[in-house]
Amino acid sequence: MTKNNLLSEKLNYTGISQTPTHLHLCSYNPEGVHDCNGKDIDEMIPHLQPNSINWIQIHGLQNTETVQKVCQHFGIDFLVTQDILNADHLTKIEEHENYNVIILKQLTAEKDNNYLSQQLCIIQGENFLLTFVEKETEMLNEIHTALEKNVLKIRNRQTDFLLSVILNSVMTSFMSIISDLEDELEDMEGRLLSSNPAEMPGIEEIQQYRRIFRLIKKSILPLKEHINKLLHSDNTLLHKSNRPFFNDVNDHLQFVLQTLEGCRDMISALVDLYLSNNDQRMNGIMKQLTIVSTIFIPLTFLAGIWGMNFSWMPELNWKYGYLFAWILMLVTGTAVYLLFRRKKWY
């Protein structure tokens, strides 16, 4: 039975990741970047720089006490802390008085053409940004490299620009996944249209792509509504100069949603094509069986004639009666077969 979280002061991580909780601090300003690693926020506090933007990455959410201490240090609400630790929380974007909260899903490729969903929570304040992930992700490493190289003068901008960069990385990841899905579906369509039965996929393979589609849809679709709240609100933490970058994130989101809709139509078409091929194959089998049955119907009729118990049947006493019966049945069967070939029924 699910417990009411409003009646509990205990924090629980609901995910399955076994990644130990550890922190990575990246403080940056136009002059440079300062990095620091630790297992607790107490180790990070001496390295927090008041005149810099402090980006703390929290990897692994098993240690709920560490997560709670991080949130308490930055004045994050208790209910938000509960949402961070709820790995099954729905995608949402919330605006609070001193910070913005973004909870979304990130997909990582697994073996056997499967994808694993993990939660990514981002909290953006005036001079700090917190990212909570269930396990290690290469996406954040790429952003850290951009900070070191000061790509697009990222170190000269506010935390909302860093937020837009992270969101854009998530959208780029979805764009890559959806593009691969689209290519694989087109390849499957070619296999279904192939004349070689050995190349045709089974319904299980199509169902696997349908499961991937539902996972992507569940992860990305809620952002369509929530990101508009972020763009059209009078949010003091989103500066006017950085609004175009969030519009770019929204453009990528719209592209993913449109491509996802095309994949949905393609999957439905593949199911219909598979069923059509299956029906056509069954019709071919029934046609062959019907032709074989039709050829043997007159032969059965002839055999039935000589099987009747009459006291006087001239063919029984004829020397060549048995040979005549065989020749008559072979000629009849061959004639019926040639008739089917001429009419292109076989």
C-alpha positions in Angstrom: 0.0 0.0 0.0 1.3 3.4 -1.0 1.9 5.7 2.0 0.9 9.4 2.2 4.1 11.3 1.9 2.5 14.3 3.7 2.3 12.2 6.8 5.9 11.1 6.9 9.1 12.9 7.7 11.2 10.0 6.6 12.9 10.2 3.1 13.1 7.1 1.0 14.7 6.6 -2.4 12.4 4.6 -4.6 14.8 3.8 -7.4 16.9 0.7 -8.1 20.3 2.3 -8.8 23.1 1.0 -6.7 25.4 3.9 -7.4 26.9 5.2 -4.1 26.0 8.8 -3.3 28.9 11.2 -4.1 29.1 14.9 -5.0 31.1 16.9 -7.5 31.4 20.6 -7.2 32.2 22.8 -10.2 32.6 26.5 -9.3 33.2 28.8 -12.2 33.5 32.4 -13.1 34.9 34.3 -16.1 38.5 33.7 -14.8 38.3 29.9 -14.5 36.9 26.7 -13.1 37.4 25.1 -9.7 36.5 21.4 -9.1 36.1 19.5 -5.9 34.8 16.0 -5.1 33.4 14.6 -1.9 30.8 12.4 -0.2 29.0 15.0 1.8 28.0 18.7 1.5 30.1 19.5 4.5 33.2 18.7 2.4 31.9 21.1 -0.3 31.0 24.1 1.8 34.6 25.4 2.2 35.0 25.3 -1.5 31.8 27.2 -2.4 32.7 30.5 -3.9 30.3 33.4 -3.3 31.4 35.3 -6.4 31.0 32.3 -8.7 28.3 30.0 -9.9 28.4 26.8 -7.9 27.2 23.7 -9.8 26.9 20.7 -7.6 26.3 17.3 -9.2 24.8 14.6 -6.9 25.4 11.2 -8.3 23.5 8.3 -6.7 20.5 8.9 -4.4 20.9 5.9 -2.0 22.1 8.1 0.9 19.0 10.1 1.5 20.6 11.9 4.5 23.2 13.4 2.2 20.6 14.4 -0.3 18.6 16.0 2.5 21.6 17.9 3.8 22.3 19.3 0.3 18.7 20.5 0.0 18.6 22.0 3.5 21.8 23.9 2.8 20.3 25.6 -0.3 16.9 26.1 1.3 15.1 23.5 -0.8 11.6 22.6 0.4 11.0 19.2 2.0 8.4 18.2 -0.5 10.8 19.0 -3.4 13.4 16.7 -1.6 10.8 13.9 -1.6 10.2 14.4 -5.3 13.9 14.2 -6.0 14.1 10.8 -4.3 11.0 9.5 -6.0 12.4 7.8 -9.0 8.9 7.3 -10.5 7.9 11.0 -10.2 6.2 12.5 -13.3 8.0 15.0 -15.4 7.3 18.6 -14.1 8.7 22.1 -14.0 7.9 24.2 -10.9 8.7 27.8 -10.1 9.4 28.6 -6.4 10.4 31.9 -4.8 14.1 31.5 -4.9 14.7 28.6 -7.3 13.2 26.6 -10.2 12.7 22.8 -10.1 12.9 20.6 -13.2 12.2 16.9 -13.0 12.5 14.9 -16.1 13.6 11.5 -17.5 16.8 10.6 -19.3 17.1 7.4 -21.4 20.3 5.5 -21.7 20.9 2.6 -24.2 21.1 -0.9 -22.8 21.8 -4.2 -24.4 19.3 -6.0 -26.7 18.0 -2.7 -28.1 16.5 -1.6 -24.8 16.6 1.7 -23.0 16.8 2.4 -19.3 15.0 5.4 -17.8 16.6 7.3 -15.0 15.4 10.5 -13.3 17.2 13.8 -13.6 16.3 16.6 -11.2 17.7 20.1 -11.7 17.3 22.9 -9.2 18.4 26.3 -10.4 19.0 29.2 -8.1 20.5 32.7 -8.5 24.1 31.6 -8.1 23.8 27.8 -7.7 22.6 24.9 -9.7 22.0 21.4 -8.4 21.7 18.2 -10.5 20.5 15.0 -9.0 21.0 11.8 -11.1 20.5 8.2 -10.1 23.8 7.1 -11.6 26.7 8.4 -13.6 26.0 10.1 -17.0 28.3 11.2 -19.7 26.1 14.1 -20.7 27.2 16.1 -17.6 30.8 15.4 -18.4 30.4 17.0 -21.8 29.0 20.2 -20.2 31.9 20.2 -17.7 34.3 20.1 -20.7 32.5 23.1 -22.2 32.9 25.0 -19.0 36.7 24.4 -18.9 37.0 25.5 -22.5 34.5 28.4 -22.0 32.6 27.5 -25.1 30.2 30.3 -26.1 31.6 32.2 -23.1 29.5 30.0 -20.9 31.4 31.0 -17.8 30.3 34.6 -18.3 26.6 33.8 -18.2 24.1 33.2 -15.4 22.8 29.9 -14.1 19.8 30.0 -16.4 22.1 29.5 -19.4 23.7 26.5 -17.7 20.1 25.2 -17.2 19.4 25.7 -20.9 22.5 23.8 -21.8 21.6 20.8 -19.7 18.0 20.8 -21.1 19.4 21.1 -24.6 21.7 18.1 -23.9 18.7 16.1 -22.8 16.8 17.1 -25.9 19.7 16.2 -28.1 19.9 12.7 -26.5 16.2 12.2 -27.2 16.7 13.4 -30.8 19.5 10.9 -31.3 17.3 8.1 -29.9 14.2 9.0 -31.9 16.3 9.3 -35.1 17.8 5.8 -34.5 14.3 4.5 -33.9 13.0 6.0 -37.1 15.9 4.5 -39.1 15.3 1.1 -37.6 11.6 1.2 -38.3 12.3 2.1 -41.9 14.7 -0.8 -42.2 12.0 -3.1 -40.7 9.5 -1.8 -43.2 11.9 -2.9 -46.0 12.2 -6.3 -44.5 8.4 -6.7 -44.3 8.2 -5.8 -48.0 10.9 -8.2 -48.9 10.1 -11.3 -50.9 12.4 -13.4 -48.7 10.4 -14.9 -45.8 13.6 -15.5 -43.8 14.2 -11.7 -43.5 10.7 -10.9 -42.3 10.5 -9.8 -38.6 8.2 -11.4 -36.2 5.5 -9.6 -34.2 7.7 -9.8 -31.1 10.3 -7.5 -32.7 7.6 -5.0 -33.7 6.2 -5.1 -30.1 9.7 -4.3 -28.8 9.7 -1.1 -30.8 6.2 -0.3 -29.5 7.5 -0.6 -26.0 10.4 1.7 -26.8 7.9 4.2 -28.3 5.8 4.2 -25.2 8.8 4.7 -23.0 10.0 7.7 -25.0 6.5 9.1 -25.1 6.1 8.8 -21.3 9.4 10.5 -20.8 9.1 13.4 -23.2 5.4 14.2 -23.7 4.8 16.0 -20.3 7.5 18.5 -21.1 5.3 19.9 -23.9 3.0 21.5 -21.4 5.5 22.3 -18.6 8.2 24.0 -20.7 5.6 26.5 -21.8 5.1 27.4 -18.2 8.8 28.1 -17.9 9.0 30.2 -21.1 5.9 32.3 -20.6 6.1 33.0 -16.8 7.6 36.1 -15.3 10.4 34.1 -13.8 13.1 36.4 -12.3 15.6 33.6 -12.5 15.3 33.5 -16.3 17.0 36.5 -17.8 15.8 38.0 -21.0 19.2 37.7 -22.7 19.0 33.9 -22.3 15.4 33.4 -23.4 16.4 32.5 -27.0 18.3 29.5 -25.7 15.2 28.2 -24.0 13.3 28.7 -27.2 15.9 26.6 -28.9 15.3 23.9 -26.3 11.6 24.1 -27.1 12.3 23.8 -30.8 14.2 20.6 -30.2 11.3 19.3 -28.1 8.8 20.0 -30.8 11.0 18.2 -33.3 11.2 15.2 -31.0 7.4 15.2 -30.6 6.7 15.5 -34.3 9.2 12.7 -35.1 7.7 10.6 -32.3 4.2 11.0 -33.8 5.6 9.8 -37.2 7.1 6.8 -35.5 3.8 6.0 -33.9 2.1 6.0 -37.4 4.9 3.9 -38.8 4.6 1.3 -36.0 0.9 1.1 -36.6 1.6 0.6 -40.3 4.1 -2.1 -39.6 1.6 -4.0 -37.5 -1.0 -3.8 -40.3 1.7 -4.8 -42.9 2.7 -7.8 -40.7 -0.9 -8.9 -40.4 -1.5 -8.4 -44.1 1.6 -10.5 -44.9 0.5 -13.2 -42.4 -3.0 -13.3 -44.0 -1.4 -13.5 -47.5 0.9 -16.3 -46.4 -2.1 -18.2 -44.9 -4.1 -17.6 -48.0 -1.3 -19.0 -50.1 -1.1 -22.1 -47.9 -4.9 -22.6 -48.1 -4.7 -22.2 -51.8 -2.1 -24.9 -52.2 -4.1 -27.2 -49.9 -7.2 -26.5 -51.9 -5.5 -27.3 -55.2 -4.2 -30.6 -53.9 -7.6 -31.5 -52.6 -9.2 -30.6 -55.9 -6.8 -32.7 -57.8 -7.6 -35.8 -55.7 -11.4 -35.3 -55.7 -11.9 -36.9 -59.2 -9.3 -39.6 -58.3 -11.3 -40.4 -55.2 -14.4 -40.5 -57.3 -12.8 -43.0 -59.8 -11.5 -45.1 -56.9 -14.9 -45.1 -55.4 -16.5 -46.4 -58.6 -14.3 -49.5 -58.6 -14.9 -49.9 -54.9 -18.6 -50.4 -55.3 -19.9 -53.9 -54.6 -21.7 -54.8 -57.9 -21.8 -58.4 -59.0 -21.2 -57.4 -62.6 -18.5 -54.9 -63.3 -16.8 -55.5 -66.7 -13.5 -53.8 -65.9 -12.8 -56.3 -63.1 -12.5 -59.2 -65.6 -10.6 -57.1 -68.2 -6.9 -58.0 -68.5 -5.8 -54.3 -68.8 -8.4 -52.9 -66.3 -5.9 -52.1 -63.5 -3.6 -50.4 -66.0 -6.5 -48.5 -67.5 -7.6 -47.3 -64.0 -4.1 -45.9 -63.3 -3.7 -44.2 -66.6 -7.2 -42.7 -66.3 -6.4 -41.3 -62.8 -3.0 -39.9 -63.9 -4.4 -38.3 -66.9 -7.3 -36.8 -64.9 -4.9 -35.4 -62.2 -2.5 -34.0 -64.8 -5.3 -32.4 -66.7 -6.7 -30.7 -63.5 -3.1 -29.5 -62.6 -2.5 -28.1 -66.1 -5.9 -26.3 -66.0 -4.9 -24.6 -62.8 -1.5 -23.6 -64.2 -3.2 -22.2 -67.3 -5.6 -20.1 -65.2 -2.6 -19.0 -63.0 -4.3 -20.3 -59.9 -1.2 -22.2 -58.9 
